[in-house]
Structures are given as structure tokens and as C-alpha cells.
Amino acid sequence: MRSPAESAYLRGAPAPRRTAPDRDHEIRLRAVVAAVIAAALWVGSWLVDRGAHGQSPPPQPSKAEAFAAPGGPPAAGLRPDQLVAPLPASAPTRVRIPAIGVDAPLMRLGLLPDETLASPPEGESNLAGWYAAGTTPGAAGTAVVAGHVDTDSGPAVFYSLGALKKGHTVEVARTDGRTAVFTVDAVEVYAKADFPSGKVYGTSGRRAELRLITCGGGFSQEEGVYMGNVVVYAHLTAVLQPPQLFRSPRPLLN
């Protein structure tokens, strides 16, 4: 049985549902939206750590960084020339966010028996995770990357996530050697009770989109948890190819 503190640590924003691999990727991506909305599951509060005591609060996004039309599709209004064709699926290895100094390895995250999202180890402050049963970053659909905001020792990997602004970039290195580059569309903060599952995890068509999630929205000293989640919305805008290895010319045959 979990202790009350451990149980609180595992409650948070609704989790994306597990999606089994299959060939019809697009249909699976569309179906996940309905599954997420139907699930009364929380993923964000495992990101809540007890390190908030004795340190300045993490930055929270300003209203200027939210979507102009509340509740609208995340990628609405993007011109065709602002979109890059999705990549084949390939597991991510690292996330870099130059604007806030993030450069961290990524680990696979699954669901726990109670259907909440598993977390990176609490002692690893510079480690993020991606939802491995869902979309891989750069592929068609919505990929989810999450990380702690703080730990007992201080700020963690996504401490400054709320300071991101529209137009900032997120780079995700992949096992196929490519780096998927995403541009931030908006940064919003939600109270736990108002977490918009369909908006966060949904996708339109075959765009390659990314969500970065951590906790925020103020810290409750009484309950020892953050009261909401910070969510960064981004879409694929560039792909960096692996560097070509230099090949020496083959010797001429006599």
C-alpha cells in the first residue's frame, strides 16, 4: 500500500492511454484522443517533488504565451510552409532547449498498474522521459515528454519550462541519427481540475507535434504538491540530418 505522500506524488494531469504498435498509425493517433478524454487518469503530479520548500518558485508562463483562441486546435492557423513532413518512428535519446539551458537524456516511460504515468527516478534531476507507448518525437501525431520541476536538492530538468516563449525551439535527438526541431506555439498552465486532455494530447491530421509537461500553477504548502501543470505546445519545423562520414577515395586498380 502506498503512503499518502507517495499517492499524492502520483496524482496529476490525465495520462495518455497506452497505444499498441500497429501499421495504421494515423487511425491509432486519432483514436487516442477519445481514449484520453474518457480516462480519469492523472500523470502530472508525479512530476511534483518535495523540493519546492526553501527555493524560489519556478517561472510560470505569461498570458501572452497562451494560444490567442482559448480551446482552439493547437496547430490552427499554421500555413503549409510552416509544416515539415513527419519522420518515421524512431526512439528519442536526448532533449535540448537552448533558451532555458536544458540538455538532458531521455528515458522510456510507461504506465504503472494504476494507469498513472511512471516517473523518472526522483534522484535524477537532469533526466526527462517520453511516453514510449505513444508517438515518438518527430513522427506523425503528438509526442509527450515530461520531467520533474524540482527535487529535494533543488531545481530539476524542467524547472524553467514556464519561461519558454512562442518561437523558442526544442531539439530532440533520435536513435536514427536525425534531430527533430520543434518550434513553440504556446505555453499554458492549467489547474489539475481543469486539465484539457483532448487539447493537450490530441492532434490534427498528420502533423508532428510535441508536448512538454511539468508541474506548476503554484505550490500548496498544506498538501505538499503543485496545484497544476505547465504544458508547452510545439510542432515540427526542421530536421537535422546526421553528419555524413568522410570517405577516403578508393584506390585505383592497376
Secondary structure as UniProt FT lines:
FT   HELIX           4..9
FT   HELIX           25..38
FT   HELIX           44..47
FT   HELIX           50..52
FT   TURN            53..54
FT   HELIX           63..65
FT   TURN            70..71
FT   TURN            74..77
FT   HELIX           80..82
FT   STRAND          92..97
FT   HELIX           98..100
FT   STRAND          102..109
FT   TURN            113..114
FT   TURN            122..123
FT   TURN            125..126
FT   STRAND          128..131
FT   TURN            132..133
FT   TURN            137..138
FT   STRAND          141..147
FT   STRAND          150..151
FT   TURN            152..153
FT   STRAND          154..155
FT   TURN            157..160
FT   HELIX           161..163
FT   TURN            166..167
FT   STRAND          169..174
FT   TURN            175..176
FT   STRAND          179..191
FT   HELIX           192..194
FT   HELIX           197..201
FT   TURN            205..206
FT   STRAND          208..220
FT   TURN            221..224
FT   STRAND          225..240
//
